[in-house]
């Protein structure tokens, strides 16, 4: 029997603050980073996972992944893979580690990276990309993977099973359609706060020229500047293109409502992270006040329990899962099923480093086997750092093309990881002292 | 000018799992631990802080404290202390570290320990225990320390100032009363799940004999066992003693309601952590269903934004702050003021290691300068591990006696820290392989 023999963790960072790619009203100078894990078995099998972060602090996630790795070392790999629900609970509900969250923040993200590495091994064994591996698992195996703790008042295992059984009808056809046509994308690349007006307009037009019908701008830094940018983008792209806006939790509730009322004339399609994503009631209040503008959130929602409440409180129109914020595939299965139960479309958060590569699998799976719908559904796309991945995402006609390589999409080139290992990699020697991550 | 010259962090753990002290339905085998920090300045001043945890994972908090420490190294101590609100934001809102939470879990607790160490220095400079130092700060300085981000819809700086100004009336008299008579305590010592019936009854009677009129039992492991324990404790202590119960998040919402209806005949005074403390709406649902039983929560509430919602949703009757879960003194000032605004009493969580020593300061301050009331207010007391602290809490007539030593109460004896440093301290050599923390 193969046994978990090693957990290798790397602190990989990219000096993105040098370019102001990724700058918004809260994250003003991110150096996109990955706490990267490879879970190895003594038979040579290996699975990859990562947690995205913004630079400083990546070392803390690295330490947490090492600690969760210790809980797996020496265990029987086949047994872990035979019941992924139990494997996940070993980590997430460890009786002592649980206090670190519970189920939130550094510890939860770290557990998720390890869980995702196990799913990577499972999908590689099956020689399928994760989305297709999930889509072809039985409804029973999928339900077994889900932790219903603290969400059963909104979604029972029986309801989850019924949703997944319903999702079997037409599944093969949808899988074929996904493999031929891909899945709709939207782009945030034009809209970073650090960009000049000229650059925002140029990139917005390019995006529309490339077939995108939804683009996103960052807001929340300065009201007059937001109005100006929205106006010039509207003028550049016309009324038929959807323009979403994203405040990255910059506002308190009353401020959000005031500010959004000043932007409503530009007809934003959704407002994302209008306030703290801990604030379920605040989101519900904002949604009532700014309708018909849609309310979106999720990239910082730390677990299924907050998503459950956002849905129960009718606080959101768009649920944005993230691939490395929650405890891995298992918890995102719960999030997709909650969204389906409440009839809210899922538009995943991506960008950062590796988030596009990872999160696309959930939308492909969702269409194949859960919601069966593409209506008002898009995966976020940001066009940087893909070159470091073994299978970079492919966008064609503004659609994510179906990933084909076996696994979960997390695998980063060995050379990239070595070059950008912080602080000793060659890349960091070359930019010494210039990136924000080295500020103190 | 004095400058922050060193941040010393230690991984201190006690093998409490050997005794089943501290066992409950979720935390079955805790080894009470502290990620311990001393912030040192080059003029010899030093401040202490800690984060409590349950054993495994303490090393992750240690790493996070080191990272926050790096943000402070080399800074002007006087400048930091002159505006504690700004000092706290330096850490909590660091543009890159923020992603690790935001404001939750490992990173938030670690930031809190460092913030608390700064308050420790400030109180030592003033030669006052923290509670008295806070009580004698001006309302303006206290408001300056508070981060109103994401709570201003429930509490504005102006409202906070008005509450604190009102709290000035009679303050000196209340300070004198606190110094003479102390502050009411309740005890959890009889009620751990790992204890035999005989031990629970004996300790309950002892507690009542010692003057406690509120004791707490752990529940949620097994319904019949809970009913039996509540019955025998009721029989032992009579109807006039308040008996609170604590499920440590063990239940989902429907299960909580069913279970509590089976326990209601024993007239529990409050039910604590009936479900996930992330679940604001769930707590509100439970509270409606089990009234007049009170609903309490807070030891795992990760920030002021969740407390705000628990109050807005009328989800709790008792707000339980914790001294090391949130971002330090500053955030607990916000929590006390939110509780006052909404008219909900604060009954702090304590126990663990050092939590009694730390959290008592907030209740003493609250009575002196915020709520001015002792009605239905108690500080939790658990009688272990106090001997390791420079100024152990003193309970007399079931009341916490006012701490007198300058500082925040976190200082642990140097010898205790050395002996129980994990894994190399002498104490750990002596219990090698026996405590749960070493399980893998």
Contacts between the chains, C-beta under 8 A, distances in Angstrom:
chain1	res1	chain2	res2	distance
A	26	B	95	7.4
A	26	B	98	7.0
A	27	B	95	6.3
A	27	B	96	7.9
A	27	B	98	7.6
A	27	B	99	7.1
A	28	B	95	5.1
A	29	B	95	5.6
A	29	B	96	7.2
A	30	B	95	7.6
A	30	B	96	6.5
A	30	B	99	7.7
A	31	B	96	6.9
A	53	B	96	7.7
A	53	B	99	5.2
A	53	B	100	6.6
A	54	B	95	7.4
A	54	B	96	4.5
A	54	B	97	7.9
A	54	B	98	7.4
A	54	B	99	4.2
A	55	B	96	4.0
A	56	B	67	6.9
A	56	B	94	6.6
A	56	B	96	3.9
A	56	B	97	5.2
A	57	B	64	7.6
A	57	B	67	5.9
A	57	B	94	8.0
A	57	B	96	6.3
A	57	B	97	4.3
A	57	B	99	7.0
A	57	B	100	4.6
A	57	B	107	6.5
A	59	B	63	6.6
A	59	B	67	6.4
A	60	B	60	6.8
A	60	B	63	5.2
A	60	B	64	4.6
A	60	B	67	5.6
A	60	B	100	6.3
A	60	B	106	6.6
A	60	B	107	6.6
A	60	B	110	7.8
A	61	B	100	7.1
A	63	B	59	6.6
A	63	B	60	5.2
A	63	B	63	4.1
A	64	B	57	7.7
A	64	B	60	4.6
A	64	B	106	6.9
A	67	B	56	6.9
A	67	B	57	5.9
A	67	B	59	6.4
A	67	B	60	5.6
A	70	B	440	5.9
A	71	B	440	6.6
A	73	B	440	7.1
A	74	B	440	7.7
A	94	B	56	6.6
A	94	B	57	7.9
A	95	B	26	7.4
A	95	B	27	6.3
A	95	B	28	5.1
A	95	B	29	5.6
A	95	B	30	7.6
A	95	B	54	7.4
A	95	B	436	7.6
A	96	B	27	7.9
A	96	B	29	7.2
A	96	B	30	6.4
A	96	B	31	6.9
A	96	B	53	7.7
A	96	B	54	4.4
A	96	B	55	4.0
A	96	B	56	3.9
A	96	B	57	6.2
A	96	B	436	6.9
A	96	B	437	6.4
A	97	B	54	7.9
A	97	B	56	5.2
A	97	B	57	4.3
A	98	B	26	7.0
A	98	B	27	7.6
A	98	B	54	7.4
A	99	B	27	7.1
A	99	B	30	7.7
A	99	B	53	5.2
A	99	B	54	4.2
A	99	B	57	6.9
A	100	B	53	6.6
A	100	B	57	4.6
A	100	B	60	6.3
A	100	B	61	7.0
A	100	B	105	6.4
A	100	B	106	5.3
A	101	B	105	5.3
A	101	B	106	8.0
A	102	B	249	7.1
A	102	B	276	7.7
A	102	B	300	6.1
A	103	B	276	7.9
A	103	B	278	7.5
A	104	B	104	4.9
A	104	B	105	4.7
A	104	B	278	7.4
A	104	B	302	6.3
A	105	B	100	6.4
A	105	B	101	5.4
A	105	B	104	4.7
A	105	B	105	1.8
A	105	B	106	5.4
A	105	B	107	6.0
A	105	B	108	6.9
A	105	B	302	7.6
A	106	B	60	6.6
A	106	B	64	6.9
A	106	B	100	5.3
A	106	B	101	8.0
A	106	B	105	5.4
A	106	B	106	3.9
A	106	B	107	5.7
A	107	B	57	6.5
A	107	B	60	6.6
A	107	B	105	6.0
A	107	B	106	5.7
A	108	B	105	6.8
A	110	B	60	7.8
A	148	B	252	7.8
A	149	B	252	6.9
A	149	B	276	8.0
A	150	B	249	7.7
A	150	B	252	5.8
A	150	B	275	6.2
A	150	B	276	4.2
A	150	B	278	7.5
A	150	B	279	6.1
A	150	B	282	7.5
A	151	B	252	7.6
A	152	B	252	4.5
A	152	B	253	7.7
A	152	B	254	7.0
A	152	B	255	7.8
A	153	B	252	6.0
A	153	B	253	4.0
A	153	B	254	5.7
A	153	B	282	6.6
A	153	B	285	7.6
A	249	B	102	7.1
A	249	B	150	7.7
A	252	B	148	7.7
A	252	B	149	6.8
A	252	B	150	5.8
A	252	B	151	7.6
A	252	B	152	4.5
A	252	B	153	6.0
A	253	B	152	7.7
A	253	B	153	4.0
A	254	B	152	7.0
A	254	B	153	5.7
A	255	B	152	7.8
A	275	B	150	6.2
A	276	B	102	7.7
A	276	B	103	7.9
A	276	B	149	8.0
A	276	B	150	4.2
A	276	B	305	5.1
A	278	B	103	7.5
A	278	B	104	7.3
A	278	B	150	7.5
A	278	B	302	7.8
A	278	B	303	6.7
A	278	B	305	4.4
A	278	B	306	5.9
A	278	B	309	7.9
A	279	B	150	6.1
A	279	B	305	5.5
A	279	B	308	7.8
A	279	B	309	6.7
A	280	B	280	6.1
A	280	B	281	7.0
A	280	B	309	6.4
A	281	B	280	7.1
A	281	B	309	5.0
A	281	B	312	5.5
A	281	B	313	6.4
A	282	B	150	7.5
A	282	B	153	6.6
A	282	B	309	7.8
A	285	B	153	7.5
A	300	B	102	6.1
A	302	B	104	6.4
A	302	B	105	7.6
A	302	B	278	7.8
A	303	B	278	6.7
A	305	B	276	5.1
A	305	B	278	4.4
A	305	B	279	5.5
A	306	B	278	5.9
A	308	B	279	7.8
A	309	B	278	7.9
A	309	B	279	6.7
A	309	B	280	6.4
A	309	B	281	4.9
A	309	B	282	7.8
A	312	B	281	5.6
A	313	B	281	6.4
A	436	B	95	7.6
A	436	B	96	7.0
A	437	B	96	6.5
A	440	B	70	6.0
A	440	B	71	6.7
A	440	B	73	7.2
A	440	B	74	7.6
